[in-house]
Amino acid sequence: MLTPSIRRTPHRWSSMRGNVFLRALLLVLSLILFAPPVIATERAKVEAQFQEWLEHTVWERAKVRGVSRRTFEAAFSGVRLNWDLPDLVPPGTKPETPKRQRQAEFGAPEKYFNRGVVDSATSVGRRMAKRYSTTLSDVEKSTGVPGRIILAIWGRESGYG
């Protein structure tokens, strides 16, 4: 005995869903395939702006202060933007970092200049100044930066660590 086969015709809505799915899939694929060159182009534009800023702003200021072109080029040769910096905000983008800063320098001054912290840093600083007086003096002679300034930065930024 032959059994009749039932052939189902696709419903009109199911074919439309398939169409929408295919279109969405094509959109996603095209974004994946074509987005990297666009991002690279944008990065190249920003990098060019950065290099232009170095040349027209930083170099001009350095030149006025007596920096030779040779010294400037030696100092800035190969300098590029570090795109991995968490706070880098390229032109045309919005910052992604939270507005709230947790560093003491960005908070209430009483936390940063707490009496106990300042007294402790001062006493340790005096000991370090004695211990490293020769080194601080040598660095001051070679860089022109006063030893007390180096000592203050060293103490504040690392606790002499």
PyRosetta script that sets phi, psi and omega in degrees:
from pyrosetta import init, pose_from_sequence

init()
pose = pose_from_sequence("MLTPSIRRTPHRWSSMRGNVFLRALLLVLSLILFAPPVIATERAKVEAQFQEWLEHTVWERAKVRGVSRRTFEAAFSGVRLNWDLPDLVPPGTKPETPKRQRQAEFGAPEKYFNRGVVDSATSVGRRMAKRYSTTLSDVEKSTGVPGRIILAIWGRESGYG")
pose.set_psi(1, 135.4)
pose.set_omega(1, 179.9)
pose.set_phi(2, -92.6)
pose.set_psi(2, 133.4)
pose.set_omega(2, 176.4)
pose.set_phi(3, -103.3)
pose.set_psi(3, 133.0)
pose.set_omega(3, -178.7)
pose.set_phi(4, -68.5)
pose.set_psi(4, 136.5)
pose.set_omega(4, 176.6)
pose.set_phi(5, -86.1)
pose.set_psi(5, 138.8)
pose.set_omega(5, -179.6)
pose.set_phi(6, -98.7)
pose.set_psi(6, 120.4)
pose.set_omega(6, 179.9)
pose.set_phi(7, -104.8)
pose.set_psi(7, 121.1)
pose.set_omega(7, -179.9)
pose.set_phi(8, -91.5)
pose.set_psi(8, 131.9)
pose.set_omega(8, 174.9)
pose.set_phi(9, -92.7)
pose.set_psi(9, 137.4)
pose.set_omega(9, -178.9)
pose.set_phi(10, -61.6)
pose.set_psi(10, 141.5)
pose.set_omega(10, 178.1)
pose.set_phi(11, -72.6)
pose.set_psi(11, 148.6)
pose.set_omega(11, -177.7)
pose.set_phi(12, -56.6)
pose.set_psi(12, -38.3)
pose.set_omega(12, -177.5)
pose.set_phi(13, -70.7)
pose.set_psi(13, -34.5)
pose.set_omega(13, -178.6)
pose.set_phi(14, -67.5)
pose.set_psi(14, -35.1)
pose.set_omega(14, 178.2)
pose.set_phi(15, -71.2)
pose.set_psi(15, -33.1)
pose.set_omega(15, 177.4)
pose.set_phi(16, -68.1)
pose.set_psi(16, -39.3)
pose.set_omega(16, 177.0)
pose.set_phi(17, -62.1)
pose.set_psi(17, -39.9)
pose.set_omega(17, 177.6)
pose.set_phi(18, -62.4)
pose.set_psi(18, -40.4)
pose.set_omega(18, 177.0)
pose.set_phi(19, -62.1)
pose.set_psi(19, -46.3)
pose.set_omega(19, 179.8)
pose.set_phi(20, -62.2)
pose.set_psi(20, -42.8)
pose.set_omega(20, 178.8)
pose.set_phi(21, -60.9)
pose.set_psi(21, -46.1)
pose.set_omega(21, 179.9)
pose.set_phi(22, -62.4)
pose.set_psi(22, -41.6)
pose.set_omega(22, 178.5)
pose.set_phi(23, -63.8)
pose.set_psi(23, -43.5)
pose.set_omega(23, 178.5)
pose.set_phi(24, -62.9)
pose.set_psi(24, -41.7)
pose.set_omega(24, 178.5)
pose.set_phi(25, -62.3)
pose.set_psi(25, -43.8)
pose.set_omega(25, 177.9)
pose.set_phi(26, -63.2)
pose.set_psi(26, -40.1)
pose.set_omega(26, 178.0)
pose.set_phi(27, -61.8)
pose.set_psi(27, -48.1)
pose.set_omega(27, -180.0)
pose.set_phi(28, -61.7)
pose.set_psi(28, -45.4)
pose.set_omega(28, 179.1)
pose.set_phi(29, -62.0)
pose.set_psi(29, -41.9)
pose.set_omega(29, 179.9)
pose.set_phi(30, -67.3)
pose.set_psi(30, -35.8)
pose.set_omega(30, 176.3)
pose.set_phi(31, -64.3)
pose.set_psi(31, -42.0)
pose.set_omega(31, 179.5)
pose.set_phi(32, -64.7)
pose.set_psi(32, -43.0)
pose.set_omega(32, -176.5)
pose.set_phi(33, -74.5)
pose.set_psi(33, -35.7)
pose.set_omega(33, -172.8)
pose.set_phi(34, -103.0)
pose.set_psi(34, -11.1)
pose.set_omega(34, -179.5)
pose.set_phi(35, -68.6)
pose.set_psi(35, -44.3)
pose.set_omega(35, -178.9)
pose.set_phi(36, -55.3)
pose.set_psi(36, -43.7)
pose.set_omega(36, 177.8)
pose.set_phi(37, -62.8)
pose.set_psi(37, -35.7)
pose.set_omega(37, 178.3)
pose.set_phi(38, -65.4)
pose.set_psi(38, -45.6)
pose.set_omega(38, 179.0)
pose.set_phi(39, -61.9)
pose.set_psi(39, -43.0)
pose.set_omega(39, 178.9)
pose.set_phi(40, -62.1)
pose.set_psi(40, -39.6)
pose.set_omega(40, 178.6)
pose.set_phi(41, -63.8)
pose.set_psi(41, -44.0)
pose.set_omega(41, 178.6)
pose.set_phi(42, -62.9)
pose.set_psi(42, -43.1)
pose.set_omega(42, 177.6)
pose.set_phi(43, -61.3)
pose.set_psi(43, -41.7)
pose.set_omega(43, 179.6)
pose.set_phi(44, -62.3)
pose.set_psi(44, -40.3)
pose.set_omega(44, 177.8)
pose.set_phi(45, -63.5)
pose.set_psi(45, -45.0)
pose.set_omega(45, -179.8)
pose.set_phi(46, -65.3)
pose.set_psi(46, -42.1)
pose.set_omega(46, 178.4)
pose.set_phi(47, -61.1)
pose.set_psi(47, -41.5)
pose.set_omega(47, 178.1)
pose.set_phi(48, -63.3)
pose.set_psi(48, -39.9)
pose.set_omega(48, 176.8)
pose.set_phi(49, -62.8)
pose.set_psi(49, -40.2)
pose.set_omega(49, 179.3)
pose.set_phi(50, -63.2)
pose.set_psi(50, -46.7)
pose.set_omega(50, 179.3)
pose.set_phi(51, -62.9)
pose.set_psi(51, -38.5)
pose.set_omega(51, 177.3)
pose.set_phi(52, -64.0)
pose.set_psi(52, -41.0)
pose.set_omega(52, 178.0)
pose.set_phi(53, -62.7)
pose.set_psi(53, -43.9)
pose.set_omega(53, 177.2)
pose.set_phi(54, -58.1)
pose.set_psi(54, -45.2)
pose.set_omega(54, -175.8)
pose.set_phi(55, -69.9)
pose.set_psi(55, -45.1)
pose.set_omega(55, -171.7)
pose.set_phi(56, -94.1)
pose.set_psi(56, -19.5)
pose.set_omega(56, 179.7)
pose.set_phi(57, -110.1)
pose.set_psi(57, -58.0)
pose.set_omega(57, -175.5)
pose.set_phi(58, -66.2)
pose.set_psi(58, -46.2)
pose.set_omega(58, -179.3)
pose.set_phi(59, -62.3)
pose.set_psi(59, -42.7)
pose.set_omega(59, -179.9)
pose.set_phi(60, -60.9)
pose.set_psi(60, -42.7)
pose.set_omega(60, 178.5)
pose.set_phi(61, -66.4)
pose.set_psi(61, -40.8)
pose.set_omega(61, 179.6)
pose.set_phi(62, -65.1)
pose.set_psi(62, -43.0)
pose.set_omega(62, -179.2)
pose.set_phi(63, -60.2)
pose.set_psi(63, -43.5)
pose.set_omega(63, 179.3)
pose.set_phi(64, -60.9)
pose.set_psi(64, -31.4)
pose.set_omega(64, -179.0)
pose.set_phi(65, -89.9)
pose.set_psi(65, 8.4)
pose.set_omega(65, 173.7)
pose.set_phi(66, 91.9)
pose.set_psi(66, 11.1)
pose.set_omega(66, 178.6)
pose.set_phi(67, -77.9)
pose.set_psi(67, 130.2)
pose.set_omega(67, 179.1)
pose.set_phi(68, -74.5)
pose.set_psi(68, 157.2)
pose.set_omega(68, 178.5)
pose.set_phi(69, -61.1)
pose.set_psi(69, -39.1)
pose.set_omega(69, -179.7)
pose.set_phi(70, -61.6)
pose.set_psi(70, -44.7)
pose.set_omega(70, 178.7)
pose.set_phi(71, -64.5)
pose.set_psi(71, -43.4)
pose.set_omega(71, 179.7)
pose.set_phi(72, -60.3)
pose.set_psi(72, -47.0)
pose.set_omega(72, -179.1)
pose.set_phi(73, -65.9)
pose.set_psi(73, -35.9)
pose.set_omega(73, 177.1)
pose.set_phi(74, -65.3)
pose.set_psi(74, -38.5)
pose.set_omega(74, -178.1)
pose.set_phi(75, -72.4)
pose.set_psi(75, -36.0)
pose.set_omega(75, -173.2)
pose.set_phi(76, -108.3)
pose.set_psi(76, 5.6)
pose.set_omega(76, 178.7)
pose.set_phi(77, -61.6)
pose.set_psi(77, 124.5)
pose.set_omega(77, 178.1)
pose.set_phi(78, 80.1)
pose.set_psi(78, 3.5)
pose.set_omega(78, 179.1)
pose.set_phi(79, -71.2)
pose.set_psi(79, 126.6)
pose.set_omega(79, 179.5)
pose.set_phi(80, -135.0)
pose.set_psi(80, 162.6)
pose.set_omega(80, 174.9)
pose.set_phi(81, -66.0)
pose.set_psi(81, 141.3)
pose.set_omega(81, 174.7)
pose.set_phi(82, -95.2)
pose.set_psi(82, 99.3)
pose.set_omega(82, -175.0)
pose.set_phi(83, -69.8)
pose.set_psi(83, -9.5)
pose.set_omega(83, 179.7)
pose.set_phi(84, -89.3)
pose.set_psi(84, -4.2)
pose.set_omega(84, 179.5)
pose.set_phi(85, -63.5)
pose.set_psi(85, 130.1)
pose.set_omega(85, -176.2)
pose.set_phi(86, -66.5)
pose.set_psi(86, -26.4)
pose.set_omega(86, -177.4)
pose.set_phi(87, -102.1)
pose.set_psi(87, 9.0)
pose.set_omega(87, 179.0)
pose.set_phi(88, -68.4)
pose.set_psi(88, 124.4)
pose.set_omega(88, 179.6)
pose.set_phi(89, -121.7)
pose.set_psi(89, 91.8)
pose.set_omega(89, 179.4)
pose.set_phi(90, -62.6)
pose.set_psi(90, 154.7)
pose.set_omega(90, 178.5)
pose.set_phi(91, -54.3)
pose.set_psi(91, 138.7)
pose.set_omega(91, 178.1)
pose.set_phi(92, 85.7)
pose.set_psi(92, 1.9)
pose.set_omega(92, 178.1)
pose.set_phi(93, -118.0)
pose.set_psi(93, 165.8)
pose.set_omega(93, 178.5)
pose.set_phi(94, -104.1)
pose.set_psi(94, 146.3)
pose.set_omega(94, 178.8)
pose.set_phi(95, -64.3)
pose.set_psi(95, 142.8)
pose.set_omega(95, 179.1)
pose.set_phi(96, -102.6)
pose.set_psi(96, -11.8)
pose.set_omega(96, -177.7)
pose.set_phi(97, -76.9)
pose.set_psi(97, 147.5)
pose.set_omega(97, 178.5)
pose.set_phi(98, -65.4)
pose.set_psi(98, 149.4)
pose.set_omega(98, 179.5)
pose.set_phi(99, -67.1)
pose.set_psi(99, -30.4)
pose.set_omega(99, -176.5)
pose.set_phi(100, -77.7)
pose.set_psi(100, 121.4)
pose.set_omega(100, 178.6)
pose.set_phi(101, -99.6)
pose.set_psi(101, 143.5)
pose.set_omega(101, -178.8)
pose.set_phi(102, -102.9)
pose.set_psi(102, -9.4)
pose.set_omega(102, 178.9)
pose.set_phi(103, -67.9)
pose.set_psi(103, 142.4)
pose.set_omega(103, -178.5)
pose.set_phi(104, -58.1)
pose.set_psi(104, -34.2)
pose.set_omega(104, -178.3)
pose.set_phi(105, -61.1)
pose.set_psi(105, -24.5)
pose.set_omega(105, -177.1)
pose.set_phi(106, -100.5)
pose.set_psi(106, 5.1)
pose.set_omega(106, -179.0)
pose.set_phi(107, -107.1)
pose.set_psi(107, -155.8)
pose.set_omega(107, -179.6)
pose.set_phi(108, -67.5)
pose.set_psi(108, 134.0)
pose.set_omega(108, -177.0)
pose.set_phi(109, -58.3)
pose.set_psi(109, -30.3)
pose.set_omega(109, -178.3)
pose.set_phi(110, -64.4)
pose.set_psi(110, -27.6)
pose.set_omega(110, 176.3)
pose.set_phi(111, -73.6)
pose.set_psi(111, -39.6)
pose.set_omega(111, -177.1)
pose.set_phi(112, -73.6)
pose.set_psi(112, -38.7)
pose.set_omega(112, -177.8)
pose.set_phi(113, -106.4)
pose.set_psi(113, 34.6)
pose.set_omega(113, 177.8)
pose.set_phi(114, -54.6)
pose.set_psi(114, 132.2)
pose.set_omega(114, -174.3)
pose.set_phi(115, -55.3)
pose.set_psi(115, -45.6)
pose.set_omega(115, -179.1)
pose.set_phi(116, -63.5)
pose.set_psi(116, -39.8)
pose.set_omega(116, 180.0)
pose.set_phi(117, -66.9)
pose.set_psi(117, -44.0)
pose.set_omega(117, -179.7)
pose.set_phi(118, -65.3)
pose.set_psi(118, -44.4)
pose.set_omega(118, 179.5)
pose.set_phi(119, -61.7)
pose.set_psi(119, -42.2)
pose.set_omega(119, 179.6)
pose.set_phi(120, -64.4)
pose.set_psi(120, -46.1)
pose.set_omega(120, 180.0)
pose.set_phi(121, -63.2)
pose.set_psi(121, -36.0)
pose.set_omega(121, -179.9)
pose.set_phi(122, -66.8)
pose.set_psi(122, -45.2)
pose.set_omega(122, -178.7)
pose.set_phi(123, -67.6)
pose.set_psi(123, -40.7)
pose.set_omega(123, 176.9)
pose.set_phi(124, -65.9)
pose.set_psi(124, -40.0)
pose.set_omega(124, 179.3)
pose.set_phi(125, -59.8)
pose.set_psi(125, -40.6)
pose.set_omega(125, 178.0)
pose.set_phi(126, -63.3)
pose.set_psi(126, -42.2)
pose.set_omega(126, 178.2)
pose.set_phi(127, -64.4)
pose.set_psi(127, -42.7)
pose.set_omega(127, 179.6)
pose.set_phi(128, -66.9)
pose.set_psi(128, -35.3)
pose.set_omega(128, 178.1)
pose.set_phi(129, -62.0)
pose.set_psi(129, -41.2)
pose.set_omega(129, 177.7)
pose.set_phi(130, -68.3)
pose.set_psi(130, -47.3)
pose.set_omega(130, -176.5)
pose.set_phi(131, -62.8)
pose.set_psi(131, -39.5)
pose.set_omega(131, -174.5)
pose.set_phi(132, -111.0)
pose.set_psi(132, 25.6)
pose.set_omega(132, -176.0)
pose.set_phi(133, -57.8)
pose.set_psi(133, -42.2)
pose.set_omega(133, -179.5)
pose.set_phi(134, -64.7)
pose.set_psi(134, -46.6)
pose.set_omega(134, -179.8)
pose.set_phi(135, -62.8)
pose.set_psi(135, -45.5)
pose.set_omega(135, 179.9)
pose.set_phi(136, -61.6)
pose.set_psi(136, -39.6)
pose.set_omega(136, 178.7)
pose.set_phi(137, -65.5)
pose.set_psi(137, -43.7)
pose.set_omega(137, 178.4)
pose.set_phi(138, -62.3)
pose.set_psi(138, -43.9)
pose.set_omega(138, -179.9)
pose.set_phi(139, -65.3)
pose.set_psi(139, -39.8)
pose.set_omega(139, 178.2)
pose.set_phi(140, -61.9)
pose.set_psi(140, -42.8)
pose.set_omega(140, 179.3)
pose.set_phi(141, -64.0)
pose.set_psi(141, -40.8)
pose.set_omega(141, -175.8)
pose.set_phi(142, -80.7)
pose.set_psi(142, -25.9)
pose.set_omega(142, -176.6)
pose.set_phi(143, -111.4)
pose.set_psi(143, -22.1)
pose.set_omega(143, -175.3)
pose.set_phi(144, 85.0)
pose.set_psi(144, -2.4)
pose.set_omega(144, 178.9)
pose.set_phi(145, -87.9)
pose.set_psi(145, 122.4)
pose.set_omega(145, -179.2)
pose.set_phi(146, -56.6)
pose.set_psi(146, 138.1)
pose.set_omega(146, -179.6)
pose.set_phi(147, -55.3)
pose.set_psi(147, -36.4)
pose.set_omega(147, -179.5)
pose.set_phi(148, -65.0)
pose.set_psi(148, -32.1)
pose.set_omega(148, 178.1)
pose.set_phi(149, -70.1)
pose.set_psi(149, -45.5)
pose.set_omega(149, 177.6)
pose.set_phi(150, -59.0)
pose.set_psi(150, -44.3)
pose.set_omega(150, 179.8)
pose.set_phi(151, -61.8)
pose.set_psi(151, -43.0)
pose.set_omega(151, -179.8)
pose.set_phi(152, -64.1)
pose.set_psi(152, -44.0)
pose.set_omega(152, 179.6)
pose.set_phi(153, -66.1)
pose.set_psi(153, -44.3)
pose.set_omega(153, 178.7)
pose.set_phi(154, -56.7)
pose.set_psi(154, -47.9)
pose.set_omega(154, -179.1)
pose.set_phi(155, -66.5)
pose.set_psi(155, -42.5)
pose.set_omega(155, -175.7)
pose.set_phi(156, -71.8)
pose.set_psi(156, -39.7)
pose.set_omega(156, -175.2)
pose.set_phi(157, -82.1)
pose.set_psi(157, -29.6)
pose.set_omega(157, -175.3)
pose.set_phi(158, -132.2)
pose.set_psi(158, 0.3)
pose.set_omega(158, -176.3)
pose.set_phi(159, 63.1)
pose.set_psi(159, 33.3)
pose.set_omega(159, -178.9)
pose.set_phi(160, 63.0)
pose.set_psi(160, 28.8)
pose.set_omega(160, 179.6)
pose.set_phi(161, -95.4)
pose.dump_pdb("model.pdb")
